[in-house]
Each structure stands twice: as structure tokens, then as C-alpha cells.
Amino acid sequence: MTEARPPGEDLIQEECENEAVEEATGLSPRLIFETIRRNGEEELERPIRALWWSGIAAGLLISFSVLGKAVFKTHLPEASWSPLVENLGYSLGFLMVILGRMQLFTENTITTVVPVMLRGDKASFLRTARLWAVVLAANVVGAFLIASFFALTPVLDADLRAAMLKISEHATGMPPLIGLISGIPSGILIAAIVWMLPSAQHSEIPLIVIFTWMIAAGDFTHIVAGSVEMAFLMVQGLLPLGQAIFGFFIPVLVGNVIGGTAVFTVLTYAQIKPEIPEHRP
């Protein structure tokens, strides 16, 4: 004889099964897109002062990607496998910035573009342009502050300073066209992190480490981490202003925007567009 279940037990069991299925299958692309859209809307509504200070903090902390790579470089032996291990240090600053929810320009090339694609009006474009300008400027200010600290104080020993110098010269010494092209995969990889984080399910750290390690291992260029390297040379008089702006900064910036916005975000939006309702402001 089958034992009668207490009232409501079937409903509880069904809810538990639904939760288990949702956890196993993860978020659908449409729900990920909606998560990013809401985050983007929140970022666009934030006061400029909040964006500014968060962007400066991101510029300061992203320097630990350059420093982390330099520390590995200083202590690893000369071997064919050394660069692969060395580039793990590049993930440190990104972990601090992304998990700390600070304003990093390359993250915003996907997050704040999603509301623009849905609305497509002038006001949305202007809000996004405002946020990009404030965050990028703040990131660069933070990068110069921390680079000046590293370059003009005795905080780094001779070996570590030499390693940072070598890394910075390599990162900023690419021809402008190569810097632009190398910035595209970097923009795609950062945008991919933003896209995948909502469904990472407590695997955020490995996700960020793997993707940012790939940026360094692939010798791709990143505008904010690269600004630390650029500033480290500039404050020591080792990189002229014109070369820094037109030979490095602008080409890399364009490459990151193309990768993060034009390539990744637009193609992702095209993938899920048939599944989302028509947006109404």
C-alpha cells in the first residue's frame, strides 16, 4: 500500500527538481543577455563622481597585472616554458578589478553597449559615450599614478624594475597596426568574461585567470594594463608623448573597442535577437 504524502510535498519536490534542472543547464543566452542589459542600465545611471573614483581604483589595481608578470619573470629560469608560467601573473590585476566590481573600460565595451543596441536612440548613445569617456580617463589617471609610484620611488628592487621595464618596452613597442590588430582578440576575451560570468556558478576565479592569461600568452594588447606600461616609460622619459598616443594608445584603444563591441557584442546580440521581445523605453 502506497503511503500518502503530506499536502504540498509534491509541489516542494517539483520546485526542487526545477531548481536542479536550472542549475544543471545554466542560464540561457537570452537570460545572460538580460543580466548584462540590467547591469549596463545600472552603470549608465551611476553618478559621474562614482564612475570616476571607481575608474581610478581600477587603473591603480590593474597595475598588479604588470607587476605580477614582472615578479614571475624575475624569478623564473630562462626556459621555453617560462613565458607560459610568467603570464599567469598578468591575471592578478584583472582578478582584483573584476571581482571588486570596479570600472574597467574594456568591460564597458559590452556591458553598456547592450542597452544602446536595444534602444538605438540618441540619448542612449550619449549616455554610453559619457560613461566611456569618464571611465577611460579615470583608468588612465589611475595608471599614471601607480606607474609614477613604481618608477619614481624605491619600492621596486633593481631586478624587478628591470623586468617591468622590459615588459613595458615590449608592450608599447609594437607598430601601430600590430597594436590595433592585437587589441581585437583582447577586446573579445574581456567581453567573453563579461558574457560568461553570470553563469560561472562560483567558478569566476578560474574563468578570469584563464582568459586573462590568454591575453598575455597571446601577446595581445589591453588599453588599461597597457596604459600602466606606457606610463611607466613616459614618467621616466623613455617614451615620447607623440609615440605613446599615436603609436600605442589610440591603435590599442580602437582594437579593444572593435573586439569588445563590434565583434563580440554585436554577434552575440545577433544570436539572441529573435528570442527577445521588442524593446520599449
N, C-alpha and C positions, 0 to 999 in steps of 0.2 A: 504494500500500500504506500503510495507516494505521500510524503509528509507535506502538509500545506505550508506554504511560505508566508511569512508575515506580510501584511499590506505594505506596499511600497518597495519591497525588496527587489522585485523585477525591474522597477524604474531605476533604482540605485545601480543594479548590475548593468543595465543598458547604458547609463551615463558613464560608468567606469570603462565599459567596452569602447564607447565612443572616444573617451579621453585617450585610451591606449592606442586606438587606431590613429588618432590625430598626432600623437607623439611619435608613432612609428613612421607615418608617412611624411611628417613635417609640414611646413607651410607651403601652400600652392604659390606659383609665381604671382597670381593676382593679389594674394594676401601680402606677400612680400612687398609688392609694388605699393599697396595701400599703406603698409607700415612706413615705407620710405617717404611716401607722399605726406603723411601726417608729421613725420619728423621734419620734413622740408618746410611745411607750413609753420611749424613752431619756430624754426630757425629764422624764417623770414619776418616773424613778428617780434623777435627779440630786439631790445633797445641797442642802439649803436654802441653805447658805452660797454654793455655786457659783451657784445661781439668783439670789441676792441681788446679788452683785457684778456678774454679767453684766447684770442688770436695771438697776443703777445706771449701768453703762457705756452701756447703750442710751439711758437717759434723758439722759445727758450728750451723746452724739453726735447724737441726733435733733434737738438744738438747731440743728445746722447746716442743717437744712431751713428753719427760720425765718430764720436768718442769711443763708443763700444767697438766699432770696427777697428779703430786705431789701437785699442788695447789688445785685441786679438792679434793684430798684425805685429805688434811689438813682441809678443811672447811666443808666437808660433814659429817653428823652424822653417827654413826655406825648403819647400817640398811642393810637388804637383798638386797635392790635395789641400794645401794650406788655404788658398783663397776660398774654397767652399766652406771651411770652418770659420774663417775670418769674417765672412759676410753674415754669419749669424748675429754678430754684434750689431749689425745695421737694424735689426728688429727692435732693439731696446727702446729707442725713442718713440717709435710708432706704437709700441705697446703702451707706453706712458700716456701718449696723446689720445689714442683712440679709446682705450679703456677709461681714461679720465674724462672723456666726453668734451674735449677741448676743440676749438675751432681750427681745423686744418683745411687750407684752401682746397686741396685736391679731393677731400671728401665732399666738399660742397659742389664740385662739378657734377655730381649725380644727385645728391640729396635735394638741393634747391632747384634743380632743373626739372624735376618731376612735376611740381605744381605748374611750372611755366608751360610744359607740354600739354597739360590738361586744360589750362585756361587759355593760353595763347593770346593774352591781351597785353596792351602796353604797360599797364600798371604792374603786372607780374614780371615783365622783363626789367622794369626799372627797379623793383624791389630786389630782384636777383643781382642785378648789376651793382646796386648799393652794397649788398652783403659781400659779394666777391671782392669789391674794391677795399672795403674795410678790413676784411679778414686777411687778404693778401698783404696789404700794407702792414697790418699788425704782425703777421708772421715774419715779414722781412725785418721789422724793427726788433722783434724778439731774437731773430737770428743774428743781427748785428750786435745786440747787447751781449749775448753769450759768447759770440766769436771774439769780441773785444776782450772779454774776461779771460778766455783761453789764451789769446795771443799776447796780451799786454801785461799779464801778471805771471808770477812764477808757479802757477797752480799745476802746470804740466812739467814733468821731467824732460830731459833732453831727448830721450828715445821716443817718448810718447808725442812730443812736439814734432819730431822729425816724421813720425808715422802720419800724423794729421796733416802735415804739410804735403807729404807725398800723395795722400788720398785726395786732398783738395786740389792739387795741381792736375791730377789725372781727371777728376770730375769736371773741372772747368776748362780743361784744355782741348776738348773736342771741337772740331769745326762746327760752325753754327748749324749746318744742315744735319750733321750727325746728331747733335744735341737735340734738335727738333724731332727727328725720327725716333731717337732713343727715348724721348719723352712720351711717345704714344703708348708703348706697352706698359710703361709705368702708370700712366693715367688709367689704363684698362684694369690693371691689377688692383689699384686702390679702389676703383669703382666696384670691382668684383668683391672686395672685402665688405664694402658697404652693403652690397646686394645680399651677401651670404650671412652676415651677422645675425639678422632676425631669426634665422633657422639654425644657427650654430649649436643651440642646445648645450650650453656650458662647455663648448669647445672653442671659445673665442680666442684663447691664447695660441693654441696650435695653428688656427686659421691665420691669424695676423702674422705669426712668425714665419710660416711657410711662404705666404705671398710677398711679404716684405723682404725676406731672404732672397726670393727670386728676383726682385728688383735689383738688389746689389749683385747677386751672382750673374745676372744677365747684363750687367754694366749699363742698366737703364738709368735715365736721368729723372730726378724728382726736384721740383722747383723749390720746395721749402727746405728739405735737407740739403739740397744743393746751395741754397742761399747761405747756409751756415758755412759751407766750404768756400763759397765766393767771398763772404765777409771776412773769413779767417785770413784770406790772402790780401784783401783790399786794405784792411786796417794795418797791415804790415808793409804796405806799399809794393806788394808783389803782383798786383793785378790792376791795370789801368781801368778807370771808370767806363770809358767807351767800350773796351773789350768785354768788361763784366756785363754791361747792359745789353749790347747788341750781339756779342759773341756767345753769351751764355744765357742770361736771364730771359730775354724775350723769346729766343728759339725754344728753350725748355718749357717755358710757360705755355706757348702755343701748342707744343706737343702734348703736354699733360691735359690741356683742355680738349684737344681733339680726341685723345684716348678716353678720357673720362666722360665726356659729353657726347660728342658726335658719333663715336664708335660704339661705346658700351651702352650708354643710357638710351640713345635713340633706337638701337637694335633691340634692346630689352623691352622698350615700350612697344615696338612693333610686334613683338612676340605675344604680348598680353592684351594689346588694344582691343581685339574682338571680344574679350571677356569682361571688359569694364563698361559700366554704363556711361552714357554721355554726361560729361561734367557740367554741372550747373553752379555758377558762382553763388 
